[in-house]
């Protein structure tokens, strides 16, 4: 557990998130997927609690690269590329 209440379960390298893991943020957001040098990097899914949406796709150095967004009703899909 982090001092701010965040929680992380997964692989680490030199005290940094690395490989597969799940991070639960203190605001209710959840990321599960691949990490590299303490950043979201690779395939993963991110739940954004404030908007009640899921993002599934590819991350690079904490940025969304491509994927889809699913709303809370699971009926709205949007393709994201090169954001």
N, C-alpha and C positions, 0 to 999 in steps of 0.2 A: 504494500500500500504506500502511496505517495503522501507527503504532508498535506496536500490539498484535498485528499479523499479519493483520488483516482486509484484504480486497481489494474494491475497487469498480470496476466498469466501467460507464460510462454518462454521461448528461448531468449537468451541474452548473450552478448559477447562484449567483454570489457565494460560491464555495467550498462550497456545500451541494448534496447530492444532490437533483436536481430532474428530473422527466420520467421516461423509461424507463431502468432500470438493473438491474444484478445485483450483489448484495453477498454475498460469501462471508465468513462470520464465522470467527474462529479456533477456535471450538468445533465446526466442521463444519456448522453451520446455513447454509442458502442462501436468500436472498430474491431473486426476480426479478419485477419489475413496476414500478409507478408510484411516484414519490416526489414529495413537495412539502415544501419547507422542511426538508430533511434527515430527513423522517419517511416511513414507508411510508404511502401515501395514494392510493387508487384500486385498480384490479384488480391482483392479483398472486398469486404462489404462494410458499409458505414451506415448506422442508424442515427438519424438526426432527430432527436426527441422534440425539439421546439417546433419543427415542421411536420413531424410524424411521417417522415419519408425514409426509404431505404435507397442507398446507392450501391450498386454492385458493378465492379469493373476493375480497371487498371489504375494504379496510383504510381507516381514517380516523384520522389522527394517531397512527400506530403501533398502533392497536387493531384487532382483528378485529371486523368488523361482521356479515358474513354469508358463507356459502360452504359448502364441504364438506371433510371430513377423509377421507383415504385411508390405510389402514394399509399396512404393508410387504408384505402378501400381496395387496394391491389388491382385496380382496373385502369390505371394510367401509366403507360410506359413511354419513356422518351429516350432516344438514343443520344448520348453525349459523345462527341469526338473532338479532340484537340482543344479542350477548354483551357 
